[in-house]
Amino acid sequence: MTQRIDIAKLAPEAYRGFLAVEKYMHDSDLPGATIELVKLRASQINGCGYCVHMHSSDMKKAGESDERLWSVAAWREATVFTPAERAALALTEDATRLADRGEAVPDEVWQQAAEHYDDRQLAALVVSIAMINAWNRVGVATRMVPRT
């Protein structure tokens, strides 16, 4: 597979904007492990090989266990995630698959997340979900090739 274009080079202002949002997310009170789980799960759903590779590699380097990495795709059946992480993953799935159901993000899913995260953390969580979905669309549309 060959990458079609390089957004970072061709749209540097937009790319810097994406990076500014990333900085906000990582400076927020949302746990870094949660941000990475969100990024990995949304990337799996969206079929972004570049992002799946990058985020699973980053998580591994940060000390994430193989079992947790392998279990993200089947997180509902896995026993290795905290209730807060499970709530974040549920919100990620519903906010990523907006067109897949009548009520895109049901109140029940939102309430679960709100039980584990305060409003500022919820804001960072929603931004994290939106941002990885934007990155995924760039990666898939331009056929970004995973680094090896």
N, C-alpha and C positions, 0 to 999 in steps of 0.2 A: 504494500500500500504506500502511496506517495501522498504527502501533504499537499493540498491544493494551493493554499496561500498562508502567509504568516501574519496573523492579526497584530501581533506585537510590533512588527516592523511597519505594517501598512496603516495601522490605526493606533499609533502610540498614545494619543490622548485618551482614547477609550480604554486601552489596556492599563494605563496608569490609574484610571478611575476604578477599574476592577480591582487593582492591587490596593487602592485606598480602602475599598470595602473589606477586602481581606484583612487589612490591618485593624480596622474597626472590630471585626469579628474576633480576632485573636487577642485584642486588648479588652474585650468584654469579659464579664463575669461567667460566661458560659464555659463549662469545662472543655479544655482542648480535646480530650478524648471524645466528647460528645460531638463536637464540630467535625472531627474526622470520621466518626461513624456515619453522620449525616451525609458527608461528602461521598463516602464509599457507597452507601446504599442508593442514593439518588443516581450516582454514576452507573451502578449496576442496572437500575431500572431503565435508564436512558441509553444504555448500550455504548457508553463512552469508554472505549478500551484505554485511551490515554489516561483519563482520570482514574479509572479503576486501578490501573497499574501504579500510577503516581501515589494515590492515597493509601493503597495497601502497603506499598513500599515505605512510605513515610511513617505509617503506623507501626510497621515492623521495626524500623529504626528507632522509634520512640519507645520501644519495649512492649508493644502490644503482643499478646499471645497468638500463636497460630490458631488455636481453637476459636478465639473470638473473631479473628479475621475470616476464617472459613465459615463461621456461623452467621455472618452478617446477612447473607442472601436468604437464610432461613431463620431469621431472628425470632419469629413468633414461636417456633418450636424449640429454640435454643434456651439453655438455662444459664448462660454465661453473661447475661446483660442485667444491669440493675433495673429496677422499676422506672427510674428516671430516664435511663437510656432507651428502654422499650417505648416509653411515651414519646421521646424524641424521634425514634425510628417510625412510629406510627404516624406522627405528624408529617414526617418527611415523605412517607409513601403517599399519604392523601394529598399533600400539597404539590407533589410531583406528578401524580396521576390525576390531574384536575378533570379531564374529560371522561374518565372511566366510570363515573357514578353520578347519580342525580345530585346529591349534596356533596360537593367536592371535599370539604373538610367538615365532617360532622361535629356537632357540639360535644359529643362524648369524647372524641379524640382531642379536641382542644382542652376540655376540662381535665383530661388525664395529664396533659402536658402542664397545665396551670397548677396542678397539685404538686409538681416537682420543681417548677421554675417560677421565679418572681417575674413581674412584668418586664423588667429590663432584660432579663435572661430570655424571656419569650420573644422579645423584640429581636435580640441577637440570633435566636434560633430561627425565626422566620426569615431574617436577612440571610442567614447561612444557607437555608434551603433554597431561597431565591437565587443566591449567588452561584451555588454549585449547579443549579439548573441552567443558568446563563453560561457558565463555563462549559457545561456539557454540550450545549447547543453550538458553541464555537468549535469545540473539539470534534464533534460528529460532523458538522457541516463542512469543516475544512480538512477532515480526515487526518487529524493530528496523530502522529506516530508515537507510540509509547517509547520512552527512553529505556535503553537496556543497560 
